[in-house]
Amino acid sequence: MTVTTPVDPEDLTARARIRDAAILHFGERGYEGATLRGIAETAGVSLGLVRHHFGSKQGLREACDEYLFTMIRRVNDQTRAGMASGALGSVITARGALRSYQRYMARTLAEGSAAALFDELARLSEEWLAEADKDRPDPPRVEARARAAVGTAMALSVGILHEHISRAMGVDVFSPEGDRLLARALIDIYSHPVLGREDAERILAALDEAESTPPQGGSP
């Protein structure tokens, strides 16, 4: 096994190699399945050096998470700048920078240990929604925080369900080809709403009416 995840040219130090090897192992084998010895072998360092830099497997995973957060924030900033300037090429490049971490994120989410990751992505999504709401022709009926949480869950579910999505699409969603197809599908979905405004208003009105109607047999 070789390290295949160096996506940031910050350095090629032993600490960075260990971190990248850990992201690979955690993504492929899960936290319980990964071992510090295996990570050390992939990084080409001694087990003692891994412990020197990170202390424990938990400390190493925390370092991986923090590095991933840094990358997510960086990609978010680059995407915002690219959208604002019309430099869509930079947006695509920025998005591709996270491709190497998809398996790690999917495994972490499936193992139920990604609360901080989810919260950070939801926070960033809420910022995007707050900006988009300024240009909406109709006021949102649900606060941005709730919409951000739902949207984040929908986006992250792709990683968790990647095997099923890959089978249905006929291409590995974690491959560059599958990632491009996924991006095109998402753009098509988001740019063509399933519900028109009139249909949405009718459904929302029905929900409002149902919420205001006491359950049968209840007190008025």
C-alpha positions in Angstrom: 0.0 0.0 0.0 1.3 3.5 -0.8 0.2 6.9 0.3 -2.1 8.4 -2.4 -3.6 11.4 -0.6 -1.1 14.3 -0.5 -3.3 17.0 -1.9 -1.7 20.0 -0.1 1.9 21.0 -1.0 2.4 22.4 2.5 5.3 19.9 3.1 6.5 16.4 2.7 7.7 16.1 6.3 7.4 12.9 8.3 4.5 14.4 10.2 2.6 15.2 7.0 3.3 11.7 5.5 2.0 10.1 8.7 -1.1 12.2 8.6 -1.8 11.3 4.9 -1.1 7.6 5.6 -3.6 7.7 8.5 -6.3 9.4 6.3 -5.8 6.5 3.8 -5.9 3.8 6.5 -8.8 5.2 8.4 -10.7 5.7 5.1 -10.1 2.1 3.9 -10.2 0.2 7.2 -12.0 2.4 9.7 -10.7 3.6 13.0 -10.8 0.2 14.7 -9.3 -1.6 11.7 -6.4 0.8 11.3 -3.2 0.3 13.3 -0.4 2.7 14.1 2.1 0.1 12.9 0.4 -0.2 9.5 0.2 3.6 9.2 3.9 3.9 10.1 4.8 1.4 7.4 2.8 3.2 4.8 4.4 6.5 5.8 7.9 5.0 5.8 8.6 5.9 9.4 9.1 4.2 12.7 6.2 3.4 15.1 8.1 5.5 17.6 8.0 8.6 15.4 4.2 8.2 14.9 3.8 8.2 18.7 6.3 11.1 19.0 4.2 13.3 16.7 0.7 12.3 17.7 0.8 10.4 20.9 -1.9 7.9 20.2 -4.3 6.7 17.5 -6.9 9.0 18.8 -4.5 11.9 18.7 -3.7 11.0 15.1 -7.3 10.9 14.1 -7.9 14.3 15.7 -5.0 15.7 13.7 -6.6 14.2 10.5 -9.9 15.8 11.4 -8.3 19.2 12.0 -6.4 19.0 8.7 -9.6 18.1 6.9 -11.4 21.1 8.5 -8.6 23.3 7.3 -8.9 22.0 3.8 -12.7 22.3 3.8 -12.5 25.9 4.9 -9.9 26.7 2.3 -12.0 25.1 -0.5 -15.0 27.0 0.7 -13.1 30.3 0.6 -11.7 29.5 -2.9 -15.1 28.5 -4.2 -16.7 31.8 -2.8 -13.9 33.8 -4.5 -14.2 31.9 -7.8 -18.0 32.3 -7.9 -17.7 36.0 -7.1 -15.2 36.6 -9.8 -16.6 34.2 -12.4 -13.5 32.1 -12.3 -15.4 28.8 -12.5 -12.2 26.9 -13.3 -10.9 27.7 -9.9 -14.2 26.5 -8.4 -13.8 23.1 -10.1 -10.1 22.9 -9.0 -11.0 23.7 -5.4 -13.7 21.1 -5.4 -11.4 18.4 -6.7 -9.0 19.1 -3.8 -11.3 17.3 -1.5 -11.7 14.2 -3.7 -8.9 12.4 -1.9 -10.7 12.7 1.4 -14.1 11.2 0.3 -13.4 7.7 1.7 -12.2 9.1 5.0 -15.2 11.3 5.4 -17.6 8.5 4.4 -16.0 6.1 6.9 -16.0 8.6 9.7 -19.7 9.4 9.1 -20.7 5.8 8.9 -18.9 5.1 12.2 -20.8 7.9 13.9 -17.8 9.9 15.0 -18.1 12.9 12.7 -20.2 15.3 14.8 -17.6 18.1 14.5 -17.3 17.5 10.7 -21.1 17.7 10.2 -21.4 20.8 12.3 -18.7 22.6 10.4 -20.1 21.8 7.0 -23.6 22.8 8.2 -22.2 26.1 9.5 -20.6 26.8 6.1 -23.8 25.8 4.3 -25.7 28.2 6.5 -23.4 31.0 5.4 -24.1 30.2 1.7 -27.9 30.1 2.3 -27.8 33.4 4.1 -26.2 35.0 1.1 -28.6 33.3 -1.4 -31.6 34.3 0.6 -30.9 38.0 -0.1 -31.8 37.4 -3.8 -34.8 35.2 -3.2 -38.0 36.5 -4.7 -39.9 34.9 -1.9 -39.0 34.8 1.8 -37.9 31.4 3.1 -40.4 29.6 5.2 -37.7 27.7 7.2 -34.7 29.2 9.0 -31.4 28.9 7.3 -30.0 26.7 10.1 -32.5 24.0 9.6 -32.2 24.1 5.8 -28.4 23.9 6.1 -28.6 20.9 8.4 -30.9 19.0 5.9 -28.8 20.0 2.9 -25.6 18.9 4.6 -27.1 15.5 5.5 -28.2 15.1 1.9 -24.8 16.0 0.5 -22.9 13.7 3.0 -25.2 10.8 2.3 -23.5 10.4 -1.1 -20.3 9.3 0.6 -22.1 6.9 3.0 -24.2 5.4 0.2 -21.4 5.5 -2.4 -21.5 1.8 -3.2 -25.2 1.9 -4.1 -24.9 5.2 -6.0 -21.9 3.9 -7.9 -23.8 0.7 -8.8 -26.8 2.7 -10.0 -24.7 5.2 -12.0 -22.4 2.5 -13.4 -19.3 4.3 -12.3 -17.3 4.5 -9.1 -18.5 7.8 -7.5 -15.1 8.2 -5.8 -13.3 8.1 -9.2 -12.7 11.3 -11.2 -15.2 10.2 -13.8 -17.8 9.4 -11.2 -17.2 12.6 -9.4 -17.7 14.6 -12.6 -21.0 12.7 -13.3 -22.1 13.3 -9.8 -21.4 17.0 -10.1 -23.4 17.2 -13.4 -26.3 15.4 -11.8 -26.4 17.7 -8.8 -26.2 20.8 -10.9 -29.1 19.5 -13.1 -31.2 18.7 -10.0 -30.6 22.0 -8.2 -31.1 24.1 -11.4 -34.5 22.5 -12.2 -36.7 22.4 -9.1 -39.1 19.4 -8.8 -41.8 21.7 -7.4 -42.9 24.9 -8.9 -43.7 27.8 -6.6 -47.4 27.4 -6.9 -47.2 23.7 -6.0 -44.9 24.4 -3.1 -47.2 27.1 -1.7 -50.2 24.7 -1.9 -48.3 22.0 -0.1 -47.0 24.4 2.6 -50.6 25.7 3.1 -51.8 22.2 3.6 -49.0 21.6 6.2 -50.0 24.8 8.0 -53.6 23.7 8.0 -52.7 20.3 9.3 -50.6 21.8 12.1 -53.4 24.1 13.2 -56.1 21.4 13.2 -56.3 19.5 16.6 -55.9 15.7 16.3 -59.2 13.8 16.1 -60.5 13.2 19.6 -58.3 15.9 21.1 -59.5 19.0 22.9 -60.3 22.0 20.6 
